[in-house]
Amino acid sequence: MQSAGESLVTRRRLRDGRTVTLRPVREDDDLLERDFLRRLSGETRYLRFQKWVQSPSDRLIHFLTHVDNERDLALVATFARGGNEEAVGEARYATLPDGTSCELGIIVADDWQKSGLAGVLMEALMRAARERGLQRMEGQVIATNRPMLRFVRALGFRVETMPEDRTLVRIVKDL
C-alpha cells in the first residue's frame, strides 16, 4: 500500500523541456535545503521571507525540513544534475488554527523562474490541500512583487489590501 507521502512523488516535464521530481520535504533534507537557499539571489530570498536573509540559520533549516505532515505540507522540486539531486523550487502550506484554511509559501530558484515550475508546484500544493479537506488557501505577498501577483491572479487568487500594513497584500483562493 502506498503512503500519502509516496503518492505525492511525481515527475513532471516543464514547458522548457526540463524534468523535475516533486516530493515531500524530508527531515534529512537539511543539506539540500541549505544549498537551495544559498543559491538564491538576495532579492528572491527577500521576496519569499519578507525580510533579508543573508545565510540560512540552523533554526530556519530545521523549521523548513521538519514538517508536521498531518496538518502541513512542504513539496520540493528537484533536478538531477551530475548525479546529484538539486532543489530548484519549493511550495508549502501550513494549516491555520481554523482547520479549514492554510497559508502558502512558494519559492523558485532564480534560473528556474518562468519555466512553468511555479505553476506545477502550486497545482500539486492546491490539489493536496483539497484532498486533505482544506477549503481556502491564503498568503501575504509584498505589494511590489508584481510577478507573484500576476501569477496568483492567473491561478484565481483574489488580491486584497491590508490596511494595517500597506507594504503587503493578502492573497486568497477558495479551493
CORVEN-V253451 format. One record per backbone hydrogen bond with DSSP energy under -1.0 kcal/mol. CO is the residue of the C=O (numbers start at 1). NH is the residue of the N-H. Records with the same first field share a line. If there is no record, write none. Layout:
CO=NH / NH
This chain:
3=7
6=9
10=22
12=20
14=17
18=14
20=12
21=78
22=10
23=76
26=29
29=33
30=34
31=35
32=36
33=37
34=38
35=39
41=45
42=46
43=47
44=48
45=49
46=50
57=61
58=62
59=63
60=64
61=65
62=66
67=69
68=72
73=93
74=25
75=91
76=23
77=88 / 89
78=21
79=86
81=84
84=81
86=79
88=109
89=77
90=107
91=75
92=105
93=73
94=103
96=99
100=135 / 136
101=96
102=138
103=94
105=92
107=90
109=112
110=113
112=115
116=120
117=121
118=122
119=123
120=124
121=125
122=126
123=127
124=128
125=129
126=130
127=131
128=132
129=134
130=133
135=175
136=102
137=173
138=104
139=171
141=169
142=145
144=146
145=149
146=150
147=151
148=152
149=153
150=154
151=155
152=157
153=156
158=172
160=170
162=165
165=168
167=143
169=141
170=160
171=139
172=158
173=137
